[in-house]
Amino acid sequence: MKYIKNMAVLCTIIFFGCNTSDNQTPKTNELLVEGDWHLEFHISPTISVPVDFILKKNESNAYIIQFTNADEVVVMNPIEITENNIQFRDKIFNTWFDGQILSPTEIKGKCFREDKENAIPFTATQEVRPRFPEPKKTSKAQPNISGTWEVDFSKGTPEHYKAIGQFHQVDNYVSGTFMTETGDYRFLEGNMYNNNLFLSCFDGSHIFLFKASFINDVLQGNFWSGLRWEEPWTAIKNEKFKLSNPDSLTYLKEGFSSIEFRLPNTNGDTISLTDKKYNGKVVIVNIMGPWCPNCKDETAHLTELYNQFNAKGLEVIALSFDKTDDFEQSKESIQKIQQYFHSKYDFLIAGKANKIEASKALPMLNQISAYPTTLFIDRKGNVRKIRTGFNGPGTGDQYKKYKADIEIFIQNLLSEK
């Protein structure tokens, strides 16, 4: 999908050094100074995406880096330090950093995602500051954008799509997200200065920046994602605005009531819904990718459901579509997801991450328009619901309501004979 205080990403990175309490003055011979750090991704010569992290040490005298974006936690490991070179990798996504420690308060390097062809330069400094710099003069009469907004991305173009902007503002601090018909932009954090809004995040995979000006009750600005994507967006306050029902976008073609597939699991064994393990069970089939942050959010939710209801007859199968068609690479990527969430259900290698290819793998569906897409199957093998996208914890009450509704839906399916 197209993909916004601090949107919380807690990235745990392990270094080695001597223990210093948070209340002590940093030692001058420390490799890196503990405390608040500010990092800037330089996505163009004139555009930078700011994020923040906290550097401290744990009980084992190992440094901990916590990237903060509201309430999210993202763990990065392992870390390698050779003289003044530092390298660290995200625990789930194929994202890694390669930098030089210029001083105990400064790191400079590049961030890579998937390969080395799309490197994003970054600088990080130890300092306490707002995520976005405060202008010299600020107005006491600046707007407060808290609430629900009707958003239009790329208005007037074939790529146009609608979204709901959900924001919370306290003084100059803003947090929130955008919800589209294919998922949400997760945790966003930033500032509102005078009539100008700034939001950003780094979720371990994506780097997002949103800017807008508030003029005549309209937010109007641009959205950047990584090095390659930029598009305009506008928004008006509209507490009643709703998107299309996500249960209506993907559906079974006429003449079908069920789905079928035969795909290998991470051991190379072929798995099918006709296997004895799934016979007479309620089954959730999750079409996902190990590169997708929204899929990560849903994997956490599905793992909770599996642990809660497996003994009562619920099974879950994840169909993993990766950025590569190499089986071993795909296996390694999906095993990271399994291990991170301690997921005990089956993950199958379904092919390359392409919506057309995904649709070919499941030809009984009208389309696969988003990762994730999730199918709910009753004990008789009939598809009872297909959910496109996933609005995760960054959407607050929307996420809580969805979890409650799905739990009731699963309980009803399990109660059927």
N, C-alpha and C positions, 0 to 999 in steps of 0.2 A: 504494500500500500504506500501512498504518499504519506509521508509523515507530517510538545513545546513544554520570595523567599528562596529558597533553594529547592529545585526538583531533585529528590535525593537519590544520588547514586553513591553508594558506599563501596569504594574499590579498595580491597585489602591487598596491599603489596608488601612483600617481606624483604627487608634489608637486614644488615647486621650492624650492631653498634652497642654503645654503653647506655645504660638506662638513665634517663633524666626525667624527673617529674614535671608535670605540666606547669607547676608554679615556680620552677627554678629558672634562673637566667640561663639561656643556652650557652654551652661551652664553645669556645672559639675553635677547638680542635674537632668538633663534631663534623661528620661527613655531610649531614644536612641538618639544618635548624628545624626544631619542632615548632608547631603552631599553625597558623592560618596561611595558606598559599593561594595564589591566584594564577590561573593558567589561561593563556590566550591561544586558540587555534587560528592560524592566519590562512583563511581560505582564499584570499586574493590580496593583491598589494594594498588595497584600501579597506578590506572588510575582515574583521576579527570576531571570533565567537568566544566570549569569556565564560569560564566555569571556575568553581572554587573547590579546593580540597583542604583537609586538615592532615597534617603530618604529626604523628606521635608514635610512642612505643608501647608495645604490649608487655605482658608479664614475662615473656621470654626474651626481653631486650631486643625484640625485632621491631623495626619501624612499621607503622601502619599508615596507609594513605586512604582517606575517606573523601571521595568526590561527593559533594552534596548537591542534590536536586530535590528539594522537598523531602519526601519520605522513602525514596527508593534506595535499595542497597544492591550494589554490583561489586562482585569480588574479582580482583585480578591477581593472577599467580601463574607461573613463578616469576622471580626477579633475579636478574644477573647483573652484578657489578664487577667490572674489570677496570682497575685504576679509576679513571674519571668517567668511564662509560657506564650508562645505566640502561637496561632493557627490561621491560615487563609486558606481560600478555594478559588479556582478558581471559577469565576462567571459562567463559561460555563461547563468546563470539571470537572470530578470527581477526582480532584487532590487537595490535601491539605498538609499543612506544620504544624508540631508540634515541637516547639523548646523551648529552655531555653535561656533567656536573661542573659548571663554570666556577661556582663558589658554594659555600654552605647555604646560600640564600638564592641561588639561581640555577636553573636547568634550561637547556636549549636543545631542541632536536626535532624529530619527525614522528608523526603518528601514521601507521599503515593499517589498511583494512582489506582483507582477502589477499592482497599481493603488494608488491613494491612499486607498482606503476602509478598509484594514486596517493602519493605521500602528502600529508598535510603538515607544514611546519608548525611548531609550537614553541612558546616560551613560558616558563613558570618562575614566579618570584615569591619569596616569603614576605607577605604583607597582609595587613588587615584593611579591607576596603570594600565598598559596595561592588556587587557583580558588575554593574555598569557605572562609569564615573558620573558623579553628580555635577551638574553645571554650576558655575560660580553664582548664578542667580536663579532662584526657584520661586515660583508663585505660590502663595498660600491658598489661592483659589483654584488650584489645579483640579481636574476631574477625578472622580473615583469610578473605576470601570467594573467594580464588583457586580456579578450577575451573569445572566445568560445572553449570548449574542448570536445573531444569525449571520453566518460568515459565508463569503463567496470567494473561493480561490480561482484565479485565472479567469475572472468574469469576462464574458464576451468572446471566449476562445473555445475551440473544440475540447480542450483539456479541462474546462470549467467543472467544478464540483462544489457542493455545499458542505458546510460543517457547522457544528455548534461550538462556540467559544464559551468556556466556563472559567471565570476569573474571580480571584479574591484579592482585594487590595487593602493594605493597612499602611497609612501614610504613603511613603514612596515605594514600598515593597509590594510586589505582585507575584502571585503564583497561579497556576491553572493549567489548562490543556485545551486542545481542539479535538472534538469527536466528529469523525466522518462516517460514512456508511460502511467503510471497510476497516474501521478501528480508530484508535485514538493516538494522539501524538505524545502520550505519556506525560511525565512530570516536567513542567516548565517553570522557570523562575526568573525574576528580573526586577525591573524598576520602572516607575512612572515618574517622569520629571516634566513639570509644566504640562504641555499637551502631547508629550512624546512617550510612547510605550516601547520597552525593550524586554525581550524574553529569550532565554537560551537554555540548552541542555546538552549534556553528553551522557548517553545511557549505556556506554560500553560498546556500542555499535554505531549509532547515528549521532551526528553533530548538527544541531538545529539552531537557527537564529531567526527571530521574528522582530521586525521593527514596524511601527505605525505612528501616525500622527492623528490626534483627535480634533476634528474640525467639523463644526456644525452637526454635532451629535453622531458623527461617522468616524470609525477607525479605518484608516487607509494606509497601507504600507506594503512591505515585501517580506517574503519568506525564503531563506536560504537553507539548503540541506547539503552538507559536505562541499565538495569542490565543484559539482556539476549542475546543481539544481537551484534555480531562482525563479520565483513567480510572485505576482502581485496578489494582494488580498484586501477585501473590504469587509466591514462588519457594522451592523446596526443593532441596538439593544432590542431584544425581542424575547421575553421570558416564555412565550407560548410556542416558539418555533420548534418543530420536530423534523427528524429525518425519516426517510422511508424505513419501514419495518425490516430489520436485518434478517428476519426469518422468512422474508418473501423474495429475496434477491436470487438465491440459488435454489433450484427445485428439481425433482425427478421429471424426466421427459414422459410424455404420454405413453402409457402401456407398462410403465415400471412402478413397482412398489418397494423394491429392494435394490441393493448394490452388491457387486461382487468384485473381487480382486485376488490375485495370487502374487505375493511379493516376498522377498527375502528379509529375514530379521538380521540383527547384527552378527549372528552366528552363521548366516548363510542358509538357514532353514526356511523353506517356503511356508508362508502363513496364509490362511484363508478363513473367511467368516464361516465356512462349512466345517472347519475343524471342530472336534469334539469339545474343546475348551470353551467354545463360544455358543455351542448348541443350547438353546433354551435360556440364554442369558440376555440381559439388557446390555447393549454395547454402544459405547461412544467412539466414533471414528473421527480423529482429529487430523485434518490436512494442514500440515505446518512445515516450517523450515528452521533449521538450527541457526540461521543468520537473522532471524526475525524477532525483534524485541516484544512485539505483541504476542507472538507465539510463546515466548518465554513466560509472559504473564499468564497465558492460558494453561501452559504446562504446570505451573504452580497450582492453579485452581483444579485442574484435572487430577493431579496427584492427591490433593485433599479429598476429592470425591471418591477416587479409587480406594484410598485408605479407609474412608468412612463406610462405603457401601459394597466393597468387593465380597465380603463374607455373605452378603444378602443377595448376590447374583449380578453385580455390575462388573463388566470388563471394559477396558479402554485399549484402543489401538491407535498409535500415532503413525501417519504416513508422512515420512520425511522427504521433502523435495529440497535438494541442496544446490549450491552454486556450481558444483562440479558433478560430472557423471562418473567419476572414479569411485568405485565401491569402497575401497579402503579409506579414502579421505572422507567420504560421506559417513562411514561407520565411526571414524574417530570423532567427527563433529557431533553426531547424535549421541554418542556415548558421554560426551561432556555434559550434555543436557541431562541425561539419565542420572549420572553421578551427582551432579550439582543438586538436583531436586530429590534424589533418592527415589526415583520413580520406578515402580516394580512392574509396570505394564509393558506390553510389547511395543517396540519402535521398529518400523519397517523402512527399508531403503526403497523409495518409490520412484526415484529418477531425478532429473535436473529441474531446478526451480524455474519453471516457465509455465505461465497460466494455461497456455495452449497445450503443452505436454501433459500438465496435470489433468486437463479436461479429457485428453485422449486416454489417460489411465483410468478414468471413471466416465466412460461415454454415456452412461445412463443419466448423468446430470446435465442441465442446460448450460452451465458454465462454472468455472472456478474464478471468481473475480477478486479474491483476496486471500492472503495468508494471514491468520488461519481461517479455515472454514470447517465447521464441526457438525457432524451428523449424529443424531440420536436414534437408535434402533431398538425396537421392542423385542420381547422374548420370542416372537414368531418370525423375526427377521425383517419386519416392515420398518421403513424409515418414517419416523413420526415428526421429526423437526430437523431443519437444516439452518444453521446460524452462520451468517457471513460476518467475518471480522470479530474483534473482541475489544470491548471497552474495559480496560484493566483498572488497577488501583489508583491510577492517576486521575480517574474521573470521579472519585469520592463516592457520593451517595448512589450514583448510577451503578457503580461496581457492586456495592453492597446489595442493592435491589436485585441485580442480575443473579448474584450468587444465591440469594434467598429463593428467587423464582425457580432457578435450575434445580436446587435441592428438592423443592416440592415436586417438580416435574419428574425427577429421577425416582423419588419415592412412589409416585403414582404408577410409573412404568413397572417398578419392581413388584408392586402389589397385584399387578395383572397376572392372570394364569395363562 
